Amino acid sequence: MAISDLISAGFHWGKVTAGMPRYFFDIVKGGGIEHDDLGVELTSIIAARAEAVSLLPYLLLEQRKVSASCTLAVLLRDSSGKHRLQASISVEVGVID
């Protein structure tokens, strides 16, 4: 799911004010990276970290057919293109006999 899709679906980023730093939330899943081309202005790296962590459950909900294991991650980029942090979530599904 693209970040823009989450925004249209009503995901709340908080108040946006001119002059704030812009952060980009790249999604890592299935060995590929979905780059966020729009980004979001947030007050600080702390606020961006909180948003990255908040995205993880939404990404996990997209993975309805996890066969055995699944790891999803959000790579947070700043406006210079430097990756600032990574937040990830993993799920393992197994049958109990």
Rosetta silent file (secondary structure, phi, psi, omega in degrees, C-alpha in Angstrom):
SEQUENCE: MAISDLISAGFHWGKVTAGMPRYFFDIVKGGGIEHDDLGVELTSIIAARAEAVSLLPYLLLEQRKVSASCTLAVLLRDSSGKHRLQASISVEVGVID
SCORE:     score description
SCORE:     0.000 S_00000001
   1 L     0.000  130.938  178.823    0.000    0.000    0.000 S_00000001
   2 L   -74.910  151.688  177.402    1.394    3.379   -0.959 S_00000001
   3 H   -57.700  -39.557  179.029    1.685    6.086    1.653 S_00000001
   4 H   -61.692  -33.115  176.641   -0.638    8.211   -0.499 S_00000001
   5 H   -66.125  -39.834  178.545   -3.225    5.385   -0.284 S_00000001
   6 H   -65.026  -39.279  179.240   -3.029    5.453    3.514 S_00000001
   7 H   -64.114  -45.450  179.324   -3.530    9.200    3.511 S_00000001
   8 H   -64.668  -28.056 -179.476   -6.599    8.893    1.252 S_00000001
   9 L   -80.834   -1.874  175.799   -7.942    6.140    3.513 S_00000001
  10 L   103.077   10.442  176.836   -7.863    8.538    6.443 S_00000001
  11 L   -62.314  131.032 -172.896   -4.518    7.739    8.093 S_00000001
  12 L   -96.752  120.154  178.763   -3.805   10.749   10.328 S_00000001
  13 L   -95.185  -10.525 -176.817   -0.378   12.367   10.081 S_00000001
  14 L    94.573 -179.099 -176.757   -1.147   15.227   12.420 S_00000001
  15 L   -70.048  133.112  178.400   -1.010   18.953   11.830 S_00000001
  16 L  -107.974  129.174 -179.301    1.220   20.060    8.940 S_00000001
  17 L  -126.882  142.008 -179.960    2.878   23.457    9.132 S_00000001
  18 L   -56.956  143.423  176.563    5.072   25.181    6.532 S_00000001
  19 L    90.472   -2.447  179.007    8.798   24.906    7.121 S_00000001
  20 L   -81.342  155.771  177.747    8.782   21.526    8.829 S_00000001
  21 L   -65.514  146.846  178.269   11.170   18.779    7.665 S_00000001
  22 E  -101.074  133.267  178.331    9.825   16.354    5.044 S_00000001
  23 E  -121.437  148.064 -178.326   10.176   12.625    5.637 S_00000001
  24 E  -119.398  136.483 -175.002    9.619    9.768    3.191 S_00000001
  25 E  -112.243   93.878  178.506    8.349    6.331    4.224 S_00000001
  26 E   -83.654  136.076 -176.467    9.698    3.606    1.905 S_00000001
  27 E  -102.902  129.157  178.077    8.007    0.224    2.336 S_00000001
  28 E  -109.865  119.948  175.976   10.059   -2.997    2.214 S_00000001
  29 E  -156.644  145.762  177.819    8.149   -6.208    1.501 S_00000001
  30 L    57.262   32.092  178.276    8.696   -9.344   -0.510 S_00000001
  31 L    80.664   -1.883  179.746   12.301   -8.466   -1.248 S_00000001
  32 E  -119.507  167.481  178.664   11.378   -5.177   -2.952 S_00000001
  33 E  -121.275  128.495  174.009   11.110   -1.536   -1.939 S_00000001
  34 E   -99.636  109.727 -175.260    8.112    0.679   -2.666 S_00000001
  35 L   -80.834  135.668  174.851    9.478    4.233   -2.649 S_00000001
  36 L   -84.939  113.286 -178.146    7.434    7.065   -1.195 S_00000001
  37 L   -91.544  -13.989 -175.945    7.642    9.899   -3.727 S_00000001
  38 L   -95.664  -45.209 -176.988    5.454   12.375   -1.823 S_00000001
  39 L    70.289  173.453 -178.484    6.704   12.373    1.729 S_00000001
  40 E  -141.865  138.025  175.660    5.104   14.083    4.689 S_00000001
  41 E   -83.724  127.823  179.543    6.113   17.153    6.662 S_00000001
  42 L  -135.554  159.915 -173.679    6.468   16.379   10.370 S_00000001
  43 L   -65.955  -31.778 -174.579    7.770   18.318   13.349 S_00000001
  44 L  -163.436  172.391  174.648   10.794   16.102   14.079 S_00000001
  45 H   -64.526  -29.671  177.844   12.529   12.769   13.604 S_00000001
  46 H   -65.551  -43.956  177.633   10.747   11.652   16.800 S_00000001
  47 H   -65.956  -38.965  179.010    7.349   12.332   15.193 S_00000001
  48 H   -65.682  -38.576  177.216    8.494   10.583   11.997 S_00000001
  49 H   -60.793  -45.387 -179.906    9.618    7.549   14.045 S_00000001
  50 H   -61.295  -39.923  179.073    6.186    7.342   15.672 S_00000001
  51 H   -67.957  -39.034  178.374    4.486    7.473   12.256 S_00000001
  52 H   -60.816  -44.841  178.682    6.783    4.749   10.865 S_00000001
  53 H   -65.748  -38.410  179.912    5.892    2.453   13.762 S_00000001
  54 H   -65.723  -26.252  179.567    2.190    3.304   13.357 S_00000001
  55 H   -71.757  -27.523 -172.213    2.294    2.205    9.710 S_00000001
  56 H   -56.226  -46.063  178.756    3.399   -1.352   10.522 S_00000001
  57 H   -61.495  -35.636  177.992   -0.011   -2.792   11.548 S_00000001
  58 H   -64.814  -40.341  177.985   -1.581   -1.393    8.355 S_00000001
  59 H   -65.745  -39.365  179.999    1.111   -3.059    6.268 S_00000001
  60 H   -64.712  -37.455  178.700    0.620   -6.324    8.101 S_00000001
  61 H   -61.182  -27.511  177.421   -3.124   -6.271    7.400 S_00000001
  62 H   -69.391  -23.922 -175.391   -2.315   -6.299    3.683 S_00000001
  63 L   -91.873   67.904 -175.717   -0.506   -9.631    4.095 S_00000001
  64 L   -74.740  -20.230 -176.122   -3.544  -11.865    4.472 S_00000001
  65 L  -113.785   55.502  176.984   -1.902  -14.912    2.911 S_00000001
  66 L   -73.832  118.534 -176.909    1.236  -15.352    4.996 S_00000001
  67 L   -79.523  -49.427 -179.891    2.348  -18.921    4.272 S_00000001
  68 L  -136.291  -47.172  178.925    5.068  -19.373    6.896 S_00000001
  69 E  -151.446  157.903 -177.194    6.776  -16.099    7.713 S_00000001
  70 E  -154.465  131.201  173.446    6.699  -12.480    6.701 S_00000001
  71 E  -124.106  129.472  178.840    8.838   -9.456    7.545 S_00000001
  72 E  -122.645  146.910 -179.185    7.755   -5.937    6.602 S_00000001
  73 E  -142.693  154.518  171.944    9.704   -2.745    7.159 S_00000001
  74 E  -116.846  120.683  174.251    9.413    1.000    6.832 S_00000001
  75 E   -98.265  121.271 -178.346   12.623    2.807    5.873 S_00000001
  76 E   -93.948  122.748  177.720   12.452    6.445    6.882 S_00000001
  77 E  -111.438  146.876  172.402   14.275    8.884    4.563 S_00000001
  78 E   -93.555 -179.382 -175.063   14.864   12.575    5.092 S_00000001
  79 L   -67.496  -16.854  176.488   14.655   15.178    2.330 S_00000001
  80 L   -83.071   -7.964 -179.226   18.352   14.688    1.475 S_00000001
  81 L    94.824   -2.046 -179.636   17.629   11.018    0.658 S_00000001
  82 L   -79.161  131.471  174.481   19.501    9.658    3.690 S_00000001
  83 E   -73.285  127.483 -175.728   17.848    6.735    5.470 S_00000001
  84 E  -102.407  -32.191  177.232   17.401    7.760    9.089 S_00000001
  85 E  -162.812  165.620  176.626   15.769    4.686   10.641 S_00000001
  86 E  -130.985  132.913  173.358   14.062    1.377    9.992 S_00000001
  87 E  -119.351  134.761 -178.044   10.998   -0.007   11.751 S_00000001
  88 E  -139.088  161.741  177.734    9.998   -3.603   11.057 S_00000001
  89 E  -141.269  140.213 -179.657    7.494   -6.252   12.034 S_00000001
  90 E  -126.493  146.512  177.890    7.695  -10.029   11.562 S_00000001
  91 E  -135.286  137.228  172.753    5.050  -12.734   11.652 S_00000001
  92 E  -122.684  135.630  179.072    5.452  -16.505   11.643 S_00000001
  93 L  -121.037  128.046  178.828    2.546  -18.834   11.010 S_00000001
  94 L  -144.578  150.942  179.178    2.771  -22.514   11.796 S_00000001
  95 L   -86.046  135.774  177.480    0.430  -25.441   12.246 S_00000001
  96 L  -104.039  122.847  179.298    0.312  -27.059   15.689 S_00000001
  97 L   -85.662    0.000    0.000   -0.269  -30.807   15.608 S_00000001
